[in-house]
Each structure stands twice: as structure tokens, then as C-alpha cells.
Amino acid sequence: MVHARARRDRDLCVIGVRTLWRTVGDGEFFCPDCGGDRNYRRRTGRRRIVVLGLPVLPRGPVAPVVECAACGGRFGTEALDHPTTTRFSAMLRDAVHTVALAVLAAGGTDSPAVRQAAVGAVRAAGFPDCGEEQLLELIAALAADTGRLPGAAAYDAGATGPGGAAGAAGAAGAVGQAGRDIGRDGLDPCGTALAIELHEALEPLAPHLAPTGRESILLQGARIAVADGPYRPAERTVLETVGRALMICPDDTARLLAAIRAPF
């Protein structure tokens, strides 16, 4: 009743300025007021002089807004730059996955301790079906200079391909052996494939992480690197690249890497 009266009083205003909105799109975004993922309407508007509730003279356009369908809050279109909760979780998972692969690729795959540390980090990040064979398959693809890492698709239990489960198991075994053959020296830490993967996975995520969150990703990679002993030069180079992609200054990167030591 109160809202109806307020709207009636506004409509009966003798003269004023009103914005007439038009919806031009919709989707899902992270609403700052609701604190969660909500549907939104992207709206454009034009101001008009209103006389006795009737729009008469145009006063020009207003900046487009994003309107939450739940709370009705209106925000600038930059609100769409913030990832949804679902998207943020996927970005964080993929970032840890890529860092683990990069450290494993640079340092070599012959150490069981390193392989186990990498598998543990990837599983904890959100790939519970990850195993050594899957990681070795990805490392072998990188060693073959395919340029891209398959990512989550490698852990799809249903993707067996021609020949069924037996054929998939044989292929995984062959590729896994190829991954082990990379040995102790690993891959070129400055290689194009590693650099592309790290920057593409980490740079979009970094602005949305608190400093402790960015440091946590770097430290997970460091723990993988020292699982079999002190840092190798290639591992340190990769971790320094991770630090830059995460917008961690070089001094802080050096301090964090020095804080993680080999367990023996």
C-alpha cells in the first residue's frame, strides 16, 4: 500500500526528470549486494522531462547499467568483469592444475615423490580423478610440442575413445611411459607452451585474489618442486614466472620460495 502510494505520488509530480529503461540483454553475474551469483538484466536508459507524469522532452542517454533480478540493485557494467562464484572456482582449480603441470614438466618426472605431490595438489584443487598416468600424459603432450594442455578433459572417465576401455588403458600406458622418459632434466622452463599456459591460467585470476591467495598458489608449486630435493634451476625459473603472472613482486617471490625447503 505504501509503495503504491509512493508510485502514485511520483506519477503525479508536476514536473521532473525520469529515466526510461530498456532491457538489452541478460545473464548471470556476481551481485555485490546479494553476495552471490544472480541473474541480471543489462539495461540502457534515456532521461526525459516529465510533466504531470507524462514524458515530454528528451534529456539524453544515461550510462548502461546491470540490474540484479533478485535485489533490484543497479551497478556499472564493470560488475560483469567479476567472475561468478562458479567461474571463479573453475579458474582457481585450473590455475593450480597448470602450475603443478608446469613445475612437473620443468623439473622432470622420474621422482615418485614429485609425481605424488603434483597428483595431491591437482586432486585437492578439484580434480579428484587425477592420477599419475593422466599427468604424465599431459607432460608427454607438452614434450611433443603440441602447445596446449588438455586440462580437465584428461580426467573424464567416459572419454575412452576407439577400442573401449582396454584401448584407452593401453594408450594411457604408452603415453605415461613417454612422460616418464622426460626424466630428471624436464622441459625448457622458458618454452613457449609453458609460458602460454601459465600466463593464460594465472593472469585473469590474479586481480580477483587476495595477496594470500596468490601466494598460496605459488607455494603449492614450490612444495611440488622440493618434494625430491632443493629447487632445480628450471623449477625456480618456472616458479618465478608463476610469481610474475600472479602479480607477486620478485622480492616477495624469492622470500616465499626460500621459506619452502626440501623435506630432507
C-alpha positions in Angstrom: 0.0 0.0 0.0 2.8 2.4 0.9 4.7 1.5 -2.3 1.6 2.0 -4.4 1.0 5.4 -2.8 4.6 6.5 -3.3 4.5 5.5 -7.0 1.2 7.3 -7.5 2.7 10.5 -5.9 5.7 10.2 -8.2 3.5 9.8 -11.3 1.5 12.9 -10.2 4.6 15.0 -9.9 4.0 18.3 -11.7 7.5 18.4 -13.4 10.6 16.4 -13.0 13.1 14.1 -14.8 12.6 10.4 -15.1 14.8 7.7 -16.7 13.1 5.3 -19.0 14.9 1.9 -19.1 15.1 -0.7 -21.8 16.5 -4.2 -21.3 19.1 -5.1 -24.0 20.5 -8.3 -22.5 20.6 -10.7 -19.6 22.8 -13.3 -18.0 24.4 -14.4 -14.7 26.8 -12.3 -12.6 28.1 -11.9 -9.1 25.9 -9.4 -7.3 27.9 -7.3 -4.9 24.8 -6.5 -2.8 23.5 -10.1 -2.7 26.9 -11.6 -2.2 26.3 -14.4 -4.7 25.6 -15.4 -8.2 22.3 -13.9 -9.5 20.6 -13.3 -12.8 20.9 -9.8 -14.2 19.4 -7.5 -16.8 21.6 -5.2 -18.9 19.7 -2.0 -19.4 20.1 1.2 -21.2 18.1 4.4 -20.4 17.2 7.8 -21.6 16.3 10.8 -19.4 13.1 12.7 -20.1 11.4 15.7 -18.6 8.1 14.6 -17.1 5.1 16.8 -16.8 2.1 15.5 -14.8 3.5 12.0 -15.1 3.9 12.2 -18.9 7.3 12.1 -20.5 7.7 15.1 -22.9 11.2 16.3 -23.7 14.3 14.1 -24.0 17.3 14.9 -21.8 19.8 12.5 -23.3 21.0 8.9 -22.6 22.4 7.6 -19.3 25.2 5.1 -18.8 24.2 1.5 -19.2 23.7 -0.5 -16.0 23.5 -4.0 -14.8 20.4 -4.6 -12.7 20.2 -7.6 -10.4 17.0 -9.6 -10.9 16.9 -10.5 -7.2 17.5 -7.4 -5.3 17.0 -4.8 -8.0 20.4 -3.2 -7.3 22.0 -1.3 -10.3 25.7 -1.3 -11.0 28.0 -0.2 -13.7 28.8 -2.6 -16.4 32.2 -3.2 -14.8 30.4 -5.5 -12.4 30.4 -8.1 -15.2 34.2 -8.2 -15.0 34.0 -10.0 -11.7 33.6 -13.8 -12.3 30.7 -15.7 -10.9 31.3 -18.0 -8.0 31.2 -21.0 -10.3 33.6 -19.4 -12.8 35.9 -18.3 -10.1 36.1 -21.8 -8.6 36.9 -23.2 -12.1 39.6 -20.6 -12.7 41.2 -21.4 -9.3 41.1 -25.1 -10.0 42.7 -24.7 -13.4 45.4 -22.3 -12.1 46.6 -24.9 -9.5 46.4 -27.6 -12.2 48.5 -25.6 -14.6 51.2 -24.7 -12.0 51.5 -28.3 -11.0 52.0 -29.4 -14.6 54.5 -26.6 -15.3 56.6 -27.5 -12.3 56.5 -31.2 -13.0 57.4 -30.6 -16.7 60.3 -28.3 -15.8 61.8 -30.5 -13.1 61.3 -33.9 -14.7 59.0 -36.8 -13.8 61.4 -39.5 -12.6 60.8 -38.8 -8.9 57.8 -40.6 -7.3 57.7 -38.0 -4.6 57.3 -35.2 -7.1 54.7 -37.1 -9.0 52.7 -37.8 -5.8 53.0 -34.2 -4.7 51.7 -33.0 -8.0 48.8 -35.5 -8.0 47.9 -34.4 -4.5 47.8 -30.8 -5.4 45.7 -31.3 -8.5 43.2 -33.6 -6.6 42.9 -31.0 -3.8 42.2 -28.3 -6.4 39.2 -30.1 -7.8 40.2 -33.0 -10.0 39.6 -36.0 -7.7 40.1 -38.5 -10.5 43.6 -37.3 -11.3 46.3 -39.9 -11.3 49.9 -40.1 -12.3 49.1 -41.5 -15.7 46.9 -38.6 -16.6 49.6 -36.1 -15.5 52.3 -38.0 -17.4 50.1 -38.0 -20.5 49.8 -34.2 -20.3 53.5 -33.8 -19.8 54.2 -36.0 -22.8 51.9 -33.9 -24.9 53.8 -30.8 -23.8 57.1 -32.5 -24.6 55.8 -33.3 -28.1 55.3 -29.6 -28.6 51.6 -29.8 -29.0 51.5 -26.3 -27.5 48.3 -26.9 -25.4 47.4 -28.9 -22.3 44.1 -30.8 -22.5 43.2 -29.9 -18.9 40.1 -31.3 -17.3 39.2 -33.4 -20.3 42.1 -35.7 -19.4 40.2 -36.7 -16.3 36.9 -37.6 -18.0 36.4 -41.2 -17.1 34.0 -41.6 -20.0 36.4 -40.4 -22.7 37.7 -43.8 -23.7 37.7 -43.3 -27.5 38.0 -46.1 -30.1 38.8 -49.5 -28.8 37.0 -49.1 -25.5 38.5 -49.2 -22.0 41.3 -51.6 -23.0 42.4 -49.4 -25.8 42.3 -46.4 -23.5 44.3 -48.1 -20.9 46.9 -49.2 -23.4 47.2 -45.7 -24.8 47.5 -44.2 -21.3 50.3 -46.6 -20.5 52.2 -45.8 -23.7 51.9 -42.0 -23.1 52.6 -42.4 -19.4 55.9 -44.1 -20.3 56.6 -41.3 -22.6 56.0 -38.9 -19.7 58.4 -40.8 -17.6 61.0 -40.7 -20.3 61.2 -36.9 -19.9 63.4 -37.9 -16.9 65.2 -35.7 -14.5 66.0 -32.8 -16.8 62.4 -31.9 -17.6 61.4 -29.4 -20.3 62.7 -25.9 -21.2 61.3 -23.7 -18.4 61.2 -20.8 -20.8 59.5 -22.7 -23.6 56.5 -21.2 -25.4 54.0 -23.8 -24.3 54.8 -23.5 -20.6 54.8 -19.7 -20.7 51.5 -19.5 -22.6 49.8 -21.9 -20.3 50.9 -20.2 -17.1 50.0 -16.7 -18.2 46.6 -17.7 -19.6 45.7 -19.5 -16.5 47.0 -17.1 -13.9 46.8 -13.5 -15.2 42.9 -13.4 -15.5 42.7 -14.9 -12.0 45.2 -12.7 -10.1 43.2 -9.5 -9.9 40.4 -11.4 -8.1 42.7 -13.0 -5.5 43.8 -11.5 -2.2 47.6 -11.4 -1.7 47.5 -14.5 0.5 45.5 -16.4 -2.2 48.1 -15.5 -4.9 50.9 -16.6 -2.5 49.1 -19.9 -1.8 49.2 -20.9 -5.5 52.9 -20.1 -5.7 53.6 -22.1 -2.6 51.7 -25.1 -3.9 54.0 -25.2 -6.9 57.1 -24.7 -4.6 56.1 -27.7 -2.5 55.9 -29.9 -5.6 59.4 -28.7 -6.7 61.1 -29.5 -3.4 59.4 -32.9 -2.9 62.6 -34.6 -4.1 65.2 -32.1 -3.0 66.3 -28.5 -3.5 65.0 -26.4 -6.4 66.5 -27.1 -9.7 67.2 -24.0 -11.9 64.4 -24.9 -14.3 61.9 -25.3 -11.4 62.9 -21.9 -9.9 62.6 -20.3 -13.3 59.0 -21.6 -13.7 58.1 -20.5 -10.2 59.4 -17.1 -10.9 57.2 -17.0 -14.0 54.3 -18.0 -11.8 55.0 -15.2 -9.4 55.1 -12.6 -12.2 51.8 -13.9 -13.7 50.2 -13.7 -10.2 51.4 -10.1 -9.8 53.8 -11.0 -6.9 56.8 -8.8 -6.8 60.2 -10.5 -7.4 61.4 -9.9 -3.8 58.3 -11.5 -2.3 58.6 -14.4 -4.7 62.2 -15.0 -3.6 61.1 -14.8 0.0 58.3 -17.3 -0.4 60.4 -19.8 -2.3 63.1 -19.5 0.4 60.5 -20.4 3.0 59.8 -23.7 1.4 62.6 -26.2 1.9 63.1 -29.8 0.9 61.8 -32.3 3.5 65.2 -34.0 3.8 
